[in-house]
C-alpha cells in the first residue's frame, strides 16, 4: 500500500511539473510583451518569443504569401478559370441591367460624382464648335468659295441654279396674274402719272388708265414666257453664281460677320441638341439599342478584355505592390495582444493538446520514477 501511494504521488507531481512547464512555455511564446531589466541587466526570456521575433515572423509570412500563396501564375489561372469568367460576366451584366432603370440617366450618374454633366457638356461642345469654326475660317479665309464646297454639293447647287430662272418666271407669272399684282401695277401707274402730268394728259387722249394697266400687265406676263428674256435671266444668274464661287471666303464673310455667324450657328446647334433635356432622359429611352448591344455582345467581350489585361499586367502590378513588404509592414503594425489572440484562435486546439500532453508525459515519467524508486 505504501508503494502504491508513492507511485500515485510521483505521477501527480510529474503530471503537474510537465503540464505547468508546457503551460508556461506556451505563455512565454507571447509574454511578456516588453523587455524587463534588473540592475541594467536584461531579464532572460524577456520579451516573449513572438514579440522578440515579430519582425522575422512578419518577413517569413510575407515571403510565404508572395512565393507560395498569391503568386502570379496562381492569380492568372484563377482569373482564367470558368468560374471566374462567369462571376465577372455576372457582375458586368448586373451593372448593365441597372442602366435599364428609368431613374438612370447621364445626369443621375454624374451627380454620383458631383458633376453637372449638362453644364459641362454644353460648355465643352460650345467651346469645341467655336474653336473648330474659328480654325476653319482663319485657315480658309483666302480660299475661293468653290474650293470650300464639297464636289457633290457643288454639283447639286449647279443643277439647282439652272432651274432658278424658270422658278423666278413662274413666281412672277403667278404674281402678275393675281389680284395683288394688278393692284400693285395700278398703284405704280398712278404714281407715274402723278409725277409725269403732261404725259398723262397726252396718253389719256388715246386710252384710259385702266386699259394702260391691263396692257402693262399683259406685256409683263408675256415677257415671262419670252425665250430671250429667259436666256438673259439665265445668263445673269449664272454669271452672278460664278462670281460668287470665285470670291474668297473673307470677301463673302468678313471677320465681324463671321463672329455673328459663329454665334448664331453655335446657338442654333446647341438649341437643336438640347443637352439639358437629353441629360435627364433615362438611358433606356435615350439609347435602347446601345444598352441591348451591351447586354448581348459587349458583356462577354468586356469580360475577356478585363481578364486579358489583368493577366497581362499582373507581373508589373505585383512588382509595384511589393506584396511581401506590404504584408510585413501590416503585421508589424498589429498590436501584440491582437497577434496573440489571432494565433490562439487559429491554433487553440493544438495549444491545448500541447498542455495536456505535458500533463500526460509528466504523469508517465512520474509513474516510471515511482516504480524505479520502489525497486531500486
matplotlib code that plots the C-alpha trace (Angstrom):
import matplotlib.pyplot as plt

x = [0.0, 2.8, 4.5, 1.2, 0.9, 4.4, 3.7, 0.5, 2.3, 5.1, 2.6, 0.7, 3.9, 5.3, 2.0, 1.9, 5.5, 5.1, 1.7, 2.7, 6.0, 4.1, 1.6, 4.5, 6.2, 3.1, 2.6, 6.2, 5.6, 3.7, 4.6, 6.0, 5.4, 8.4, 11.9, 12.5, 15.8, 17.2, 20.3, 20.6, 20.7, 18.0, 15.9, 16.2, 13.3, 12.0, 10.3, 8.5, 9.4, 6.8, 7.3, 11.1, 10.9, 7.9, 9.9, 11.3, 7.9, 6.3, 9.1, 8.6, 4.8, 5.2, 7.7, 5.3, 2.3, 4.3, 6.1, 3.5, 0.0, -0.6, 1.7, 1.4, 0.7, -1.9, -3.7, -3.6, -5.0, -7.8, -8.7, -8.9, -11.0, -14.6, -16.0, -14.0, -15.2, -18.8, -18.5, -17.0, -19.6, -22.4, -21.1, -21.0, -24.5, -25.8, -24.3, -25.7, -29.2, -29.1, -28.8, -32.3, -33.9, -35.9, -34.0, -30.7, -29.7, -26.4, -27.4, -28.1, -24.7, -22.9, -24.5, -22.9, -19.5, -20.8, -20.6, -23.1, -22.9, -25.3, -23.4, -20.1, -21.3, -22.7, -19.5, -17.3, -19.4, -19.8, -16.1, -15.2, -17.7, -16.4, -12.7, -13.4, -15.4, -12.7, -9.9, -11.8, -12.4, -8.9, -7.3, -9.5, -10.4, -8.3, -9.7, -12.3, -15.8, -15.8, -12.8, -14.5, -17.8, -17.6, -17.8, -21.1, -22.7, -21.4, -22.9, -26.2, -26.1, -25.1, -28.2, -30.4, -29.1, -30.1, -33.7, -33.7, -34.7, -37.8, -38.8, -38.5, -40.6, -43.2, -43.4, -43.6, -46.4, -48.4, -47.9, -48.7, -51.9, -53.1, -55.3, -52.5, -50.2, -52.9, -53.4, -49.7, -49.4, -52.3, -50.7, -47.3, -49.1, -50.9, -47.5, -46.0, -49.0, -48.7, -45.0, -45.4, -48.6, -48.1, -47.5, -50.7, -52.8, -51.5, -51.9, -55.4, -56.5, -56.0, -56.7, -57.9, -55.6, -57.3, -56.6, -52.9, -52.6, -54.2, -51.8, -48.8, -49.9, -50.4, -47.0, -45.2, -46.9, -45.9, -42.3, -42.1, -42.6, -40.3, -37.2, -34.9, -35.9, -35.3, -31.9, -30.9, -32.1, -30.3, -27.0, -27.2, -27.8, -25.0, -22.6, -23.5, -23.3, -19.8, -18.7, -19.9, -18.0, -14.8, -14.8, -12.6, -14.3, -13.3, -14.9, -18.2, -17.9, -15.7, -14.5, -17.3, -19.9, -18.1, -18.3, -22.0, -22.4, -20.4, -22.5, -25.8, -24.6, -23.4, -26.6, -28.7, -26.7, -26.8, -30.6, -31.1, -29.1, -30.9, -28.3, -30.1, -33.1, -31.0, -29.0, -32.2, -33.7, -33.4, -30.6, -33.0, -35.1, -32.2, -30.2, -32.1, -30.2, -26.8, -27.9, -29.2, -25.8, -24.1, -26.2, -25.9, -22.4, -20.3, -20.5, -18.6, -16.1, -15.6, -15.0, -12.3, -10.7, -10.7, -9.2, -6.6, -5.5, -5.4, -3.3, -1.0, -0.4, -0.2, 3.6, 4.3, 1.4, 2.9, 6.3, 4.9, 2.7, 5.6, 3.2, 5.9, 6.8, 3.2, 2.3, 5.4, 4.6, 0.9, 1.8, 4.3, 1.6, -0.6, -0.9, 0.9, -2.3, -4.1, -1.4, -1.7, -5.5, -5.1, -2.7, -4.7, -7.8, -6.0, -4.1, -6.2, -6.9, -3.2, -2.0, -4.5, -3.2, 0.4, -0.6, -2.5, 0.5, 2.7, 0.4, 0.3, 4.0, 4.7, 2.4, 4.0, 7.5, 6.3, 4.9, 8.2, 10.2, 7.9, 8.4, 12.2, 12.2, 10.4, 12.6, 16.0]
y = [0.0, 2.4, 1.6, 2.3, 5.7, 6.6, 5.8, 7.8, 10.7, 10.6, 10.5, 13.6, 15.5, 14.5, 15.5, 18.9, 19.6, 18.5, 20.3, 23.6, 23.6, 23.4, 26.0, 28.3, 27.5, 28.4, 31.6, 32.5, 32.4, 35.7, 37.1, 39.4, 41.9, 44.0, 43.6, 43.8, 44.8, 44.2, 46.4, 47.2, 43.5, 42.1, 39.5, 36.2, 35.3, 38.8, 39.7, 36.6, 34.6, 36.1, 39.8, 39.3, 37.7, 39.6, 41.3, 37.9, 36.2, 39.1, 38.7, 34.9, 35.3, 37.8, 35.6, 32.6, 34.6, 36.1, 32.9, 30.2, 31.7, 34.8, 34.0, 35.5, 32.1, 31.2, 34.5, 34.1, 30.6, 31.7, 34.6, 32.3, 29.7, 29.3, 30.2, 33.5, 34.3, 33.6, 35.7, 38.7, 38.5, 38.3, 41.5, 43.2, 42.1, 43.2, 46.7, 46.8, 45.9, 48.9, 51.1, 50.0, 51.5, 54.7, 56.7, 56.1, 59.0, 60.8, 63.4, 60.8, 59.1, 62.4, 63.5, 60.5, 62.1, 65.6, 66.7, 68.9, 66.9, 69.1, 72.3, 70.5, 69.1, 72.4, 74.3, 71.7, 71.3, 75.0, 75.5, 72.8, 74.1, 77.7, 76.6, 74.4, 77.2, 79.8, 77.4, 76.7, 80.4, 81.7, 78.7, 79.2, 82.9, 83.4, 80.3, 80.7, 79.5, 76.9, 75.2, 75.0, 73.5, 69.6, 68.3, 66.5, 69.6, 71.8, 69.6, 69.7, 73.5, 73.8, 71.7, 73.8, 77.1, 76.0, 75.8, 79.2, 81.4, 79.2, 79.2, 83.0, 83.5, 81.1, 83.0, 86.3, 85.0, 83.9, 87.3, 89.3, 87.3, 87.7, 90.5, 91.9, 92.1, 94.0, 96.4, 97.0, 97.8, 100.2, 101.8, 102.3, 103.7, 106.3, 107.3, 107.6, 109.7, 112.0, 112.6, 113.0, 115.2, 116.3, 112.8, 111.6, 114.1, 113.0, 109.3, 109.7, 111.1, 107.6, 105.2, 105.1, 104.4, 101.0, 99.9, 101.0, 99.0, 95.9, 96.3, 96.6, 93.5, 91.6, 92.5, 91.7, 88.3, 87.7, 88.8, 86.0, 83.4, 85.0, 82.8, 85.7, 87.1, 83.6, 83.4, 86.8, 86.0, 82.6, 84.3, 86.9, 84.3, 82.1, 85.0, 86.0, 82.4, 82.0, 85.4, 84.3, 81.0, 82.7, 85.1, 84.4, 83.4, 86.7, 88.7, 86.9, 86.9, 89.4, 88.9, 90.8, 89.0, 85.7, 86.3, 87.0, 83.9, 81.7, 82.8, 82.1, 78.7, 77.6, 78.8, 77.0, 73.8, 73.9, 74.5, 71.7, 69.2, 70.3, 68.7, 69.8, 67.7, 64.8, 64.6, 64.0, 61.4, 57.7, 55.9, 53.1, 55.7, 57.7, 54.8, 51.5, 49.9, 50.6, 49.1, 46.0, 45.8, 46.0, 43.1, 40.8, 41.3, 43.7, 41.9, 38.8, 40.9, 43.2, 40.1, 38.9, 42.3, 42.5, 39.1, 39.5, 42.9, 41.8, 38.8, 40.9, 43.5, 41.1, 41.0, 44.8, 45.2, 42.6, 44.3, 47.7, 46.5, 44.6, 42.2, 40.8, 44.2, 45.2, 42.1, 42.5, 46.2, 45.4, 42.6, 44.9, 47.4, 44.8, 45.1, 42.2, 41.3, 41.1, 38.8, 36.6, 36.4, 35.7, 32.8, 31.3, 31.5, 29.6, 27.1, 26.9, 23.2, 22.4, 24.5, 22.8, 19.4, 20.5, 21.5, 18.2, 16.3, 17.9, 16.6, 13.2, 12.9, 14.2, 11.6, 8.8, 10.0, 10.2, 6.7, 5.3, 7.2, 5.8, 2.3, 2.7, 4.3, 1.2, -1.4, 0.3]
z = [0.0, 0.8, -2.6, -4.4, -2.7, -3.7, -7.3, -7.3, -5.6, -8.2, -11.0, -9.7, -9.2, -12.6, -14.3, -12.6, -13.5, -17.1, -17.5, -15.8, -17.7, -21.0, -20.0, -19.0, -22.3, -24.3, -22.4, -23.0, -26.7, -26.2, -22.8, -21.7, -24.5, -23.5, -22.1, -18.4, -16.7, -13.2, -12.4, -16.1, -16.9, -19.2, -17.6, -19.5, -21.8, -22.0, -24.2, -25.3, -28.4, -30.7, -29.6, -29.9, -33.3, -34.7, -37.5, -38.6, -38.4, -40.4, -43.0, -43.3, -43.5, -46.3, -48.1, -47.9, -49.2, -52.0, -53.1, -52.5, -52.0, -54.1, -57.0, -60.5, -62.1, -59.5, -60.0, -63.8, -63.5, -61.2, -63.5, -66.5, -64.7, -66.0, -62.5, -62.5, -66.0, -65.1, -61.9, -63.8, -66.5, -64.0, -62.3, -65.7, -66.6, -63.3, -63.8, -67.4, -66.1, -63.8, -66.8, -67.9, -64.8, -65.5, -62.9, -64.6, -66.8, -67.6, -65.0, -62.3, -62.9, -63.0, -59.7, -58.0, -58.5, -58.0, -61.7, -63.5, -66.8, -68.7, -67.9, -68.6, -71.9, -73.0, -72.2, -73.8, -77.0, -77.4, -76.9, -79.4, -82.0, -81.6, -81.9, -85.0, -86.8, -86.0, -87.1, -90.4, -91.1, -90.4, -92.3, -95.4, -95.4, -98.5, -100.3, -103.1, -102.2, -104.9, -103.3, -100.0, -101.3, -101.5, -105.0, -104.7, -103.0, -105.8, -108.5, -106.7, -106.5, -110.1, -111.1, -108.9, -110.3, -113.8, -112.6, -110.9, -113.9, -114.7, -111.0, -110.9, -114.0, -112.7, -109.5, -111.5, -113.7, -110.6, -109.0, -112.1, -112.7, -109.1, -107.8, -105.8, -108.9, -110.8, -107.8, -107.5, -111.2, -111.0, -107.9, -109.6, -112.7, -110.5, -109.0, -112.5, -113.8, -110.8, -111.5, -115.2, -115.6, -119.2, -120.5, -118.7, -120.5, -123.8, -123.1, -121.8, -125.2, -126.6, -123.7, -120.1, -117.1, -116.6, -120.1, -119.8, -116.6, -118.3, -121.2, -119.0, -117.0, -120.2, -121.6, -118.4, -118.3, -122.0, -121.2, -118.6, -121.4, -123.9, -124.6, -124.9, -121.5, -120.0, -121.7, -120.4, -116.8, -117.0, -118.1, -115.4, -112.7, -113.9, -114.0, -110.5, -109.3, -110.9, -109.5, -106.0, -106.2, -107.3, -104.3, -101.3, -98.0, -96.3, -99.2, -98.7, -94.9, -93.1, -89.5, -87.9, -89.9, -89.1, -85.4, -85.6, -87.9, -85.5, -82.5, -84.4, -85.7, -82.2, -80.5, -83.2, -82.8, -79.0, -79.1, -81.5, -79.4, -76.2, -73.9, -70.7, -71.7, -73.0, -69.8, -67.7, -70.1, -69.0, -70.8, -71.8, -73.6, -75.0, -76.3, -76.1, -79.0, -77.3, -74.0, -75.9, -77.6, -74.2, -72.9, -75.8, -77.1, -75.1, -71.7, -73.0, -74.8, -71.8, -69.6, -72.0, -72.0, -68.2, -67.8, -70.6, -69.4, -65.8, -66.7, -68.8, -66.1, -63.1, -63.2, -63.1, -60.6, -58.3, -58.5, -57.8, -55.0, -53.3, -51.6, -49.3, -47.9, -47.6, -45.6, -43.4, -42.7, -41.9, -39.4, -37.7, -37.1, -35.3, -31.5, -29.8, -27.9, -31.2, -32.6, -29.5, -29.9, -33.6, -33.1, -30.2, -32.3, -35.1, -33.0, -29.8, -30.2, -30.8, -27.9, -25.6, -26.7, -26.0, -22.5, -22.0, -23.5, -20.8, -18.1, -19.7, -20.3, -16.8, -15.3, -17.2, -16.2, -12.6, -12.8, -14.1, -11.5, -8.7, -10.0, -10.2, -6.7, -5.2, -6.8, -6.6]

ax = plt.figure().add_subplot(projection="3d")
ax.plot(x, y, z, "-o")
ax.set_aspect("equal")
plt.show()
